[in-house]
Amino acid sequence: MIYFNPENRMDNIKDKFGDSIDNELLNFINTKLELYKKLSDDKVNVMFKTMWFYDIYDRMARGIAR
């Protein structure tokens, strides 16, 4: 955040800060959307849920820690 610099005007710093936050939020959304798209593929979705289920089942119902 090199724009937090006493030589810059507060309005300019605030604008740049706002732009940076917006960029990070967009990056966050894009990353999560990409993950969602991958996990909603039929084959991947079934495999993901199956693996997750058996992991939790082993720990909770069978008492097996991994």
Number of C-alpha atoms within 10 A of each C-alpha: 8 5 15 14 10 8 8 11 11 13 9 12 18 14 12 15 15 12 12 13 12 12 12 12 12 12 12 12 12 12 11 12 12 12 11 12 11 13 16 13 11 10 10 13 15 13 13 13 12 11 12 11 12 12 14 14 13 13 13 11 9 9 10 11 9 6
